[in-house]
């Protein structure tokens, strides 16, 4: 691809110069620029890529796309031999340039986007599994990992920048993938990282308190989620799949329909695709499905009512993608739990240990409710270990303290990626809520020691919840990032306590 061909595919308000050299890459990070690259200099939330243009040029960039008028004027005058284009929106231009450079993989793939506070990862995994069971090759982009037509890669971001997303899609398409399933975070929607992806199906799981360090208010948080459905910035989806239980869903139904989308709701006891009745079992759930496409009884190996909702969301989305109802029904019993989402740790102990990603008060409350169901007949206790992330929304700290204290017999409050904050300062903001709840609790800033303490306190039939990190393999401290896997730490602690076995 040559510069004139690239410029023809982006929305530029001005351009100057050209290059006869083939474009070797599109980059938004000057550290990744190599000879032949086009550098997209765009303003971000924490930095301005226009500050790094000289570094990009020194690394061999042959063209610059900038969202700064003064920068464009400066380059035209002082770097007349450089191809340069000015755009109004840097991230939109990045998406347009990336789509063109990577051969428009979005034209050969149908995209399913999943947004919401909780359940995005599980719903995405389940939706991909249902598509794969119907012999469709897929690309999965999400919090835990990326899948490229069967190849598994570590995840760098829940929703990558558009340039990286298009590259992943292109790799998947070259291996025959025809489906994209991706989590779409509120940050990504607000920042425009999902530009250029025409979502065929968009899923809304729920909206509960989270990310207010970024969005500031719940209304702004919801407004970011709404962008996936209302057609104001992104093309409206062909089908919007919406949680019938969430109070924001009527707004999304109206917005999606006004934008020309078909809408489908799902829920327990209500919605178009619904669990008319269900029975929770130690290994999952028995569900009576009622849908516009048919009725059936299915057995799921995913525990709790929350996972019934996640399953219904994925089932509805896969059906919207053209998978027949009967084929979906056959696939449900073969679905497996998602890593770090209600993941058991078995070291041969006489009590249950669960690792889960729950890191909001709503998710923690749901997790504890499921644990309470498990101990209802055995008479065991619920022991909950949790923490709150540093440099994040401080207002949810007491809310999580109340959620843990109200549902548990014993709580261990500890660290969960304290980042630049003092772990004890974070715990000091949690502790008053624990006191107010009346629960028996202890404070232990060192997470490994806290896990050992929680497991040591457990007896037969108890359920120990290790909440907050789930699939994560690191603990982010002020001065370093260290390897840390809750399930591995728990197994080591169980061995130290005299239990044997494997996870």
HURA-V633981 format. One record per residue. N is the residue number from 1. RES is the residue in one letter. SS is DSSP state (H for helix, E for strand, C for the rest). Layout:
n->N res->RES ss->SS
n->N res->RES ss->SS
This chain:
n->1 res->X ss->C
n->2 res->X ss->C
n->3 res->X ss->H
n->4 res->X ss->H
n->5 res->X ss->H
n->6 res->X ss->H
n->7 res->X ss->H
n->8 res->X ss->C
n->9 res->X ss->C
n->10 res->X ss->C
n->11 res->X ss->C
n->12 res->X ss->E
n->13 res->X ss->E
n->14 res->X ss->E
n->15 res->X ss->E
n->16 res->X ss->E
n->17 res->X ss->C
n->18 res->X ss->C
n->19 res->X ss->C
n->20 res->X ss->C
n->21 res->X ss->C
n->22 res->X ss->C
n->23 res->X ss->C
n->24 res->X ss->C
n->25 res->X ss->E
n->26 res->X ss->E
n->27 res->X ss->E
n->28 res->X ss->C
n->29 res->X ss->C
n->30 res->X ss->H
n->31 res->X ss->H
n->32 res->X ss->H
n->33 res->X ss->C
n->34 res->X ss->C
n->35 res->X ss->C
n->36 res->X ss->C
n->37 res->X ss->E
n->38 res->X ss->E
n->39 res->X ss->E
n->40 res->X ss->E
n->41 res->X ss->E
n->42 res->X ss->C
n->43 res->X ss->E
n->44 res->X ss->C
n->45 res->X ss->C
n->46 res->X ss->C
n->47 res->X ss->C
n->48 res->X ss->E
n->49 res->X ss->H
n->50 res->X ss->H
n->51 res->X ss->H
n->52 res->X ss->H
n->53 res->X ss->H
n->54 res->X ss->H
n->55 res->X ss->H
n->56 res->X ss->H
n->57 res->X ss->H
n->58 res->X ss->H
n->59 res->X ss->C
n->60 res->X ss->C
n->61 res->X ss->C
n->62 res->X ss->C
n->63 res->X ss->E
n->64 res->X ss->E
n->65 res->X ss->E
n->66 res->X ss->E
n->67 res->X ss->C
n->68 res->X ss->C
n->69 res->X ss->H
n->70 res->X ss->H
n->71 res->X ss->H
n->72 res->X ss->H
n->73 res->X ss->H
n->74 res->X ss->H
n->75 res->X ss->H
n->76 res->X ss->H
n->77 res->X ss->H
n->78 res->X ss->H
n->79 res->X ss->C
n->80 res->X ss->C
n->81 res->X ss->C
n->82 res->X ss->C
n->83 res->X ss->E
n->84 res->X ss->E
n->85 res->X ss->E
n->86 res->X ss->E
n->87 res->X ss->E
n->88 res->X ss->C
n->89 res->X ss->C
n->90 res->X ss->H
n->91 res->X ss->H
n->92 res->X ss->H
n->93 res->X ss->H
n->94 res->X ss->H
n->95 res->X ss->H
n->96 res->X ss->H
n->97 res->X ss->H
n->98 res->X ss->H
n->99 res->X ss->H
n->100 res->X ss->H
n->101 res->X ss->H
n->102 res->X ss->C
n->103 res->X ss->C
n->104 res->X ss->C
n->105 res->X ss->H
n->106 res->X ss->H
n->107 res->X ss->H
n->108 res->X ss->C
n->109 res->X ss->C
n->110 res->X ss->E
n->111 res->X ss->E
n->112 res->X ss->E
n->113 res->X ss->E
n->114 res->X ss->E
n->115 res->X ss->E
n->116 res->X ss->C
n->117 res->X ss->C
n->118 res->X ss->C
n->119 res->X ss->C
n->120 res->X ss->H
n->121 res->X ss->H
n->122 res->X ss->H
n->123 res->X ss->H
n->124 res->X ss->H
n->125 res->X ss->H
n->126 res->X ss->H
n->127 res->X ss->H
n->128 res->X ss->H
n->129 res->X ss->H
n->130 res->X ss->H
n->131 res->X ss->H
n->132 res->X ss->H
n->133 res->X ss->H
n->134 res->X ss->C
n->135 res->X ss->C
n->136 res->X ss->C
n->137 res->X ss->C
n->138 res->X ss->E
n->139 res->X ss->E
n->140 res->X ss->E
n->141 res->X ss->E
n->142 res->X ss->C
n->143 res->X ss->C
n->144 res->X ss->C
n->145 res->X ss->E
n->146 res->X ss->E
n->147 res->X ss->E
n->148 res->X ss->E
n->149 res->X ss->C
n->150 res->X ss->C
n->151 res->X ss->E
n->152 res->X ss->E
n->153 res->X ss->E
n->154 res->X ss->E
n->155 res->X ss->C
n->156 res->X ss->C
n->157 res->X ss->C
n->158 res->X ss->C
n->159 res->X ss->C
n->160 res->X ss->C
n->161 res->X ss->C
n->162 res->X ss->H
n->163 res->X ss->H
n->164 res->X ss->H
n->165 res->X ss->H
n->166 res->X ss->H
n->167 res->X ss->H
n->168 res->X ss->H
n->169 res->X ss->H
n->170 res->X ss->H
n->171 res->X ss->H
n->172 res->X ss->H
n->173 res->X ss->H
n->174 res->X ss->H
n->175 res->X ss->C
n->176 res->X ss->C
n->177 res->X ss->C
n->178 res->X ss->C
n->179 res->X ss->E
n->180 res->X ss->E
n->181 res->X ss->E
n->182 res->X ss->E
n->183 res->X ss->E
n->184 res->X ss->C
n->185 res->X ss->C
n->186 res->X ss->H
n->187 res->X ss->H
n->188 res->X ss->H
n->189 res->X ss->H
n->190 res->X ss->H
n->191 res->X ss->H
n->192 res->X ss->C
n->193 res->X ss->C
n->194 res->X ss->C
n->195 res->X ss->C
n->196 res->X ss->C
n->197 res->X ss->C
n->198 res->X ss->C
n->199 res->X ss->E
n->200 res->X ss->E
n->201 res->X ss->E
n->202 res->X ss->E
n->203 res->X ss->E
n->204 res->X ss->E
n->205 res->X ss->C
n->206 res->X ss->C
n->207 res->X ss->C
n->208 res->X ss->C
n->209 res->X ss->C
n->210 res->X ss->C
n->211 res->X ss->C
n->212 res->X ss->H
n->213 res->X ss->H
n->214 res->X ss->H
n->215 res->X ss->H
n->216 res->X ss->C
n->217 res->X ss->C
n->218 res->X ss->H
n->219 res->X ss->H
n->220 res->X ss->H
n->221 res->X ss->H
n->222 res->X ss->H
n->223 res->X ss->H
n->224 res->X ss->H
n->225 res->X ss->H
n->226 res->X ss->H
n->227 res->X ss->C
n->228 res->X ss->C
n->229 res->X ss->C
n->230 res->X ss->C
n->231 res->X ss->C
n->232 res->X ss->C
n->233 res->X ss->C
n->234 res->X ss->C
n->235 res->X ss->C
n->236 res->X ss->C
n->237 res->X ss->C
n->238 res->X ss->C
n->239 res->X ss->E
n->240 res->X ss->E
n->241 res->X ss->E
n->242 res->X ss->E
n->243 res->X ss->E
n->244 res->X ss->C
n->245 res->X ss->C
n->246 res->X ss->C
n->247 res->X ss->C
n->248 res->X ss->C
n->249 res->X ss->H
n->250 res->X ss->H
n->251 res->X ss->H
n->252 res->X ss->H
n->253 res->X ss->H
n->254 res->X ss->H
n->255 res->X ss->H
n->256 res->X ss->H
n->257 res->X ss->H
n->258 res->X ss->H
n->259 res->X ss->C
n->260 res->X ss->C
n->261 res->X ss->C
n->262 res->X ss->E
n->263 res->X ss->E
n->264 res->X ss->E
n->265 res->X ss->E
n->266 res->X ss->E
n->267 res->X ss->E
n->268 res->X ss->E
n->269 res->X ss->C
n->270 res->X ss->C
n->271 res->X ss->C
n->272 res->X ss->C
n->273 res->X ss->E
n->274 res->X ss->E
n->275 res->X ss->E
n->276 res->X ss->E
n->277 res->X ss->E
n->278 res->X ss->E
n->279 res->X ss->E
n->280 res->X ss->E
n->281 res->X ss->E
n->282 res->X ss->C
n->283 res->X ss->C
n->284 res->X ss->E
n->285 res->X ss->E
n->286 res->X ss->E
n->287 res->X ss->E
n->288 res->X ss->E
n->289 res->X ss->E
n->290 res->X ss->E
n->291 res->X ss->E
n->292 res->X ss->C
n->293 res->X ss->C
n->294 res->X ss->E
n->295 res->X ss->E
n->296 res->X ss->E
n->297 res->X ss->E
n->298 res->X ss->E
n->299 res->X ss->E
n->300 res->X ss->E
n->301 res->X ss->C
n->302 res->X ss->C
n->303 res->X ss->C
n->304 res->X ss->H
n->305 res->X ss->H
n->306 res->X ss->H
n->307 res->X ss->H
n->308 res->X ss->H
n->309 res->X ss->H
n->310 res->X ss->H
n->311 res->X ss->H
n->312 res->X ss->H
n->313 res->X ss->H
n->314 res->X ss->H
n->315 res->X ss->H
n->316 res->X ss->H
n->317 res->X ss->H
n->318 res->X ss->H
n->319 res->X ss->H
n->320 res->X ss->H
n->321 res->X ss->C
n->322 res->X ss->C
n->323 res->X ss->C
n->324 res->X ss->C
n->325 res->X ss->H
n->326 res->X ss->H
n->327 res->X ss->H
n->328 res->X ss->H
n->329 res->X ss->H
n->330 res->X ss->H
n->331 res->X ss->H
n->332 res->X ss->H
n->333 res->X ss->C
n->334 res->X ss->C
n->335 res->X ss->C
n->336 res->X ss->C
n->337 res->X ss->C
n->338 res->X ss->C
n->339 res->X ss->C
n->340 res->X ss->C
n->341 res->X ss->C
n->342 res->X ss->C
n->343 res->X ss->E
n->344 res->X ss->E
n->345 res->X ss->C
n->346 res->X ss->C
n->347 res->X ss->C
n->348 res->X ss->C
n->349 res->X ss->C
n->350 res->X ss->C
n->351 res->X ss->C
n->352 res->X ss->E
n->353 res->X ss->E
n->354 res->X ss->E
n->355 res->X ss->E
n->356 res->X ss->E
n->357 res->X ss->C
n->358 res->X ss->C
n->359 res->X ss->C
n->360 res->X ss->C
n->361 res->X ss->H
n->362 res->X ss->H
n->363 res->X ss->H
n->364 res->X ss->H
n->365 res->X ss->H
n->366 res->X ss->H
n->367 res->X ss->H
n->368 res->X ss->H
n->369 res->X ss->H
n->370 res->X ss->H
n->371 res->X ss->H
n->372 res->X ss->H
n->373 res->X ss->H
n->374 res->X ss->H
n->375 res->X ss->H
n->376 res->X ss->C
n->377 res->X ss->C
n->378 res->X ss->C
n->379 res->X ss->C
n->380 res->X ss->C
n->381 res->X ss->C
n->382 res->X ss->E
n->383 res->X ss->E
n->384 res->X ss->E
n->385 res->X ss->E
n->386 res->X ss->E
n->387 res->X ss->C
n->388 res->X ss->C
n->389 res->X ss->C
n->390 res->X ss->C
n->391 res->X ss->C
n->392 res->X ss->C
n->393 res->X ss->C
n->394 res->X ss->C
n->395 res->X ss->C
n->396 res->X ss->H
n->397 res->X ss->H
n->398 res->X ss->H
n->399 res->X ss->H
n->400 res->X ss->H
n->401 res->X ss->H
n->402 res->X ss->H
n->403 res->X ss->H
n->404 res->X ss->H
n->405 res->X ss->H
n->406 res->X ss->H
n->407 res->X ss->H
n->408 res->X ss->C
n->409 res->X ss->C
n->410 res->X ss->E
n->411 res->X ss->E
n->412 res->X ss->E
n->413 res->X ss->E
n->414 res->X ss->C
n->415 res->X ss->C
n->416 res->X ss->C
n->417 res->X ss->C
n->418 res->X ss->C
n->419 res->X ss->C
n->420 res->X ss->C
n->421 res->X ss->C
n->422 res->X ss->C
n->423 res->X ss->H
n->424 res->X ss->H
n->425 res->X ss->H
n->426 res->X ss->H
n->427 res->X ss->H
n->428 res->X ss->H
n->429 res->X ss->H
n->430 res->X ss->H
n->431 res->X ss->H
n->432 res->X ss->H
n->433 res->X ss->H
n->434 res->X ss->H
n->435 res->X ss->H
n->436 res->X ss->H
n->437 res->X ss->H
n->438 res->X ss->C
n->439 res->X ss->C
n->440 res->X ss->E
n->441 res->X ss->E
n->442 res->X ss->E
n->443 res->X ss->E
n->444 res->X ss->C
n->445 res->X ss->C
n->446 res->X ss->C
n->447 res->X ss->H
n->448 res->X ss->H
n->449 res->X ss->H
n->450 res->X ss->H
n->451 res->X ss->H
n->452 res->X ss->H
n->453 res->X ss->H
n->454 res->X ss->H
n->455 res->X ss->H
n->456 res->X ss->H
n->457 res->X ss->C
n->458 res->X ss->C
n->459 res->X ss->C
n->460 res->X ss->C
n->461 res->X ss->C
n->462 res->X ss->C
n->463 res->X ss->E
n->464 res->X ss->E
n->465 res->X ss->E
n->466 res->X ss->E
n->467 res->X ss->E
n->468 res->X ss->C
n->469 res->X ss->C
n->470 res->X ss->C
n->471 res->X ss->C
n->472 res->X ss->C
n->473 res->X ss->C
n->474 res->X ss->E
n->475 res->X ss->E
n->476 res->X ss->E
n->477 res->X ss->C
n->478 res->X ss->C
n->479 res->X ss->C
n->480 res->X ss->C
n->481 res->X ss->E
n->482 res->X ss->E
n->483 res->X ss->E
n->484 res->X ss->C
n->485 res->X ss->C
n->486 res->X ss->H
n->487 res->X ss->H
n->488 res->X ss->H
n->489 res->X ss->H
n->490 res->X ss->H
n->491 res->X ss->H
n->492 res->X ss->H
n->493 res->X ss->H
n->494 res->X ss->H
n->495 res->X ss->H
n->496 res->X ss->H
n->497 res->X ss->C
n->498 res->X ss->C
n->499 res->X ss->C
n->500 res->X ss->C
n->501 res->X ss->C
n->502 res->X ss->C
n->503 res->X ss->C
